[in-house]
């Protein structure tokens, strides 16, 4: 039964593929809270879909952390895999460079997130730095840099009565 459902989902997805172009890149802002260091963060990211469905994404990002009297920062390059095209659960990881609490070194990120809508997401991030695993929750908002196949309303406008 499970294999049948997967086959049906693949067939439906294949039929929808012809309705538009590939998913578009996105750019966004985000803010978060590092619970281990007890500080806030703000940053941005660029999501570049890889492949035809866009479930796999390359995500370069940068964040600034607001510690007492200091502005620490981190730049990362992550790869994310989404379980659903356009929403749902996603996970991934990546590498980066950090200048936090006076320690400058390469870092490793692990990410589990949830797309709450086409543009809004909630993300849990674990960053290994200086022998510690720091936990941060991030909320962000993305804007598409082109048409996405799901948001191309004009495809259906031609079918509307009165046109």
C-alpha positions in Angstrom: 0.0 0.0 0.0 2.8 2.4 0.9 4.6 1.7 -2.4 1.3 2.4 -4.3 0.9 5.8 -2.5 4.4 6.7 -3.4 3.9 5.7 -7.0 0.7 7.8 -7.2 2.4 10.8 -5.6 5.2 10.6 -8.2 2.7 10.3 -11.1 0.7 13.4 -9.9 3.9 15.3 -9.4 5.0 14.4 -12.9 1.7 15.7 -14.3 2.1 19.0 -12.5 5.6 19.5 -13.7 4.4 20.7 -17.1 2.3 23.5 -15.6 5.3 25.9 -15.1 8.9 26.4 -14.7 11.4 25.3 -12.1 11.1 26.8 -8.6 12.7 30.2 -8.3 15.5 31.3 -5.9 14.5 33.1 -2.8 16.0 35.7 -0.6 15.0 36.3 3.0 15.5 37.8 6.4 15.5 36.0 9.7 15.8 36.5 13.5 16.4 34.1 16.3 17.5 33.3 19.8 20.6 31.4 20.8 19.5 29.6 24.0 23.0 28.4 25.0 24.6 31.9 24.9 21.4 33.7 25.8 21.6 36.2 22.9 19.5 37.3 20.0 20.4 37.2 16.3 19.4 38.7 13.0 20.4 37.7 9.5 19.6 36.9 6.0 19.8 34.0 3.5 19.6 33.1 -0.2 17.9 29.8 -1.1 18.9 28.3 -4.5 16.8 25.3 -5.5 18.8 22.5 -7.0 17.1 20.0 -9.4 13.8 20.2 -11.1 11.5 19.9 -8.0 13.5 22.2 -5.8 13.4 19.9 -2.8 17.2 20.2 -2.4 18.4 23.7 -1.8 21.8 25.4 -1.4 21.5 28.1 1.3 24.3 30.6 2.0 23.5 32.7 5.0 24.9 35.3 7.4 23.9 36.2 11.0 24.9 38.8 13.5 24.6 38.0 17.2 24.0 40.8 19.7 26.1 40.0 22.7 26.9 42.6 25.4 28.9 45.3 23.7 29.9 43.0 20.9 28.5 42.1 17.5 29.5 38.5 16.8 28.8 37.0 13.4 28.6 33.7 11.5 28.5 33.0 7.7 27.4 29.5 6.6 26.7 27.4 3.5 24.0 24.8 4.2 22.3 22.2 2.1 18.6 21.5 2.9 16.3 18.7 1.8 12.5 19.3 2.0 10.1 16.4 2.4 7.4 18.4 0.5 7.9 20.8 -2.4 6.9 24.2 -1.2 6.2 23.4 2.5 6.5 21.0 5.3 9.4 19.5 7.1 13.0 20.0 6.0 16.4 19.1 7.3 20.0 19.5 6.4 23.4 20.6 7.4 26.4 22.6 6.4 29.6 24.3 7.3 30.5 27.9 8.1 32.9 30.4 9.7 32.1 32.0 13.0 33.5 34.9 15.1 31.5 34.4 18.3 32.6 35.2 21.9 36.2 35.9 20.7 36.5 32.4 19.1 37.1 32.4 15.3 36.8 29.0 13.7 35.0 26.8 11.3 31.6 25.5 12.4 29.3 22.6 11.5 25.5 23.2 11.3 22.6 20.7 11.7 19.2 22.0 10.8 15.6 20.8 11.2 12.9 23.2 10.0 9.3 23.6 9.1 7.9 25.8 6.3 4.7 27.2 7.9 3.6 28.7 4.6 5.2 29.4 1.1 7.2 32.2 2.6 7.4 31.8 6.4 9.5 29.2 8.2 10.6 28.1 11.7 14.0 26.4 12.1 16.0 24.7 14.8 19.8 25.0 14.4 22.6 23.2 16.2 26.0 24.7 15.6 29.2 22.9 16.8 31.7 25.5 17.8 34.7 25.4 20.2 33.8 21.9 21.2 30.2 22.8 22.1 26.9 22.3 20.4 24.9 25.6 20.6 21.1 25.6 20.0 19.2 28.4 18.2 15.6 28.8 17.1 15.1 31.0 14.0 12.0 32.5 12.3 12.3 33.8 8.8 10.5 35.2 5.8 11.5 34.6 2.2 10.6 36.4 -1.0 10.8 34.7 -4.4 13.1 36.2 -7.0 10.9 34.9 -9.9 7.7 33.0 -10.7 7.2 29.8 -8.8 5.1 27.2 -10.6 2.6 27.1 -7.7 2.1 30.9 -7.7 1.7 31.4 -11.5 -2.0 32.5 -11.3 -2.2 33.5 -14.9 -2.2 29.8 -15.9 -5.7 29.4 -14.4 -6.9 32.9 -15.4 -7.5 31.8 -19.0 -9.9 29.1 -17.8 -12.0 31.5 -15.8 -15.5 32.4 -17.1 -15.8 35.8 -18.8 -12.3 36.0 -20.2 
